[in-house]
């Protein structure tokens, strides 16, 4: 398992997101992003809008995910 922060994923804070794969990290981080945006946090709303835009633009989404996957691969495994 590895850990990335919301900020490392393109968000505005240091909330820790855990996962075994880049896909898991994205899925686990989506809940945090949605919750914070829905609570009215303006910085998370901006990040949420960026993610929605990436979903609408497959090339931008692909580039974002490829960077995230590369960053994920470079991280050390969490110490248990």
C-alpha positions in Angstrom: 0.0 0.0 0.0 1.1 3.5 -0.7 0.0 7.0 0.4 -0.5 10.2 -1.6 -1.9 13.5 -0.4 -4.8 15.3 -1.9 -2.2 18.0 -2.9 0.0 15.4 -4.7 -3.1 14.4 -6.7 -3.8 18.0 -7.7 -6.0 19.0 -4.8 -5.4 21.7 -2.2 -4.7 19.9 1.1 -2.6 17.3 2.8 -5.4 14.7 3.4 -3.8 11.3 3.0 -5.2 8.9 0.5 -4.2 5.2 0.6 -4.2 2.5 -2.1 -2.4 -0.4 -3.7 -2.7 0.9 -7.3 -3.1 4.3 -9.0 -6.7 3.4 -9.7 -7.4 2.7 -6.0 -5.7 6.0 -5.1 -8.0 7.9 -7.5 -11.1 6.1 -6.4 -10.3 6.6 -2.7 -9.4 10.3 -3.2 -12.6 11.0 -5.1 -14.6 10.5 -2.0 -12.6 13.0 -0.1 -12.7 15.5 -3.0 -16.4 15.2 -3.4 -17.1 15.5 0.4 -15.0 18.6 0.8 -16.4 20.3 -2.4 -19.9 19.5 -1.2 -19.2 21.0 2.2 -18.5 24.3 0.5 -14.7 24.3 0.5 -13.8 26.6 -2.3 -10.3 25.2 -3.0 -11.7 21.7 -3.2 -14.5 23.0 -5.5 -11.8 24.2 -7.9 -10.1 20.8 -7.8 -13.4 19.1 -8.3 -14.1 21.3 -11.4 -10.6 20.4 -12.7 -11.4 16.7 -12.3 -14.7 17.1 -14.1 -13.0 18.9 -16.9 -10.5 16.1 -17.2 -13.4 13.6 -17.5 -14.8 15.7 -20.3 -11.5 15.9 -22.1 -10.0 12.4 -22.5 -6.6 13.6 -23.5 -6.3 15.9 -20.4 -7.6 13.1 -18.2 -5.1 10.7 -19.7 -2.2 13.1 -19.1 -3.3 13.7 -15.5 -3.6 10.0 -14.8 -0.2 9.2 -16.4 1.5 11.7 -14.2 -0.3 10.4 -11.1 0.6 6.8 -12.0 4.3 7.8 -12.4 4.3 9.7 -9.1 2.6 6.7 -7.5 5.2 4.3 -8.8 8.0 6.5 -7.4 6.6 6.4 -3.9 7.9 4.0 -1.3 5.6 1.3 0.1 3.9 2.4 3.4 5.7 1.1 6.5 3.3 -1.1 8.5 
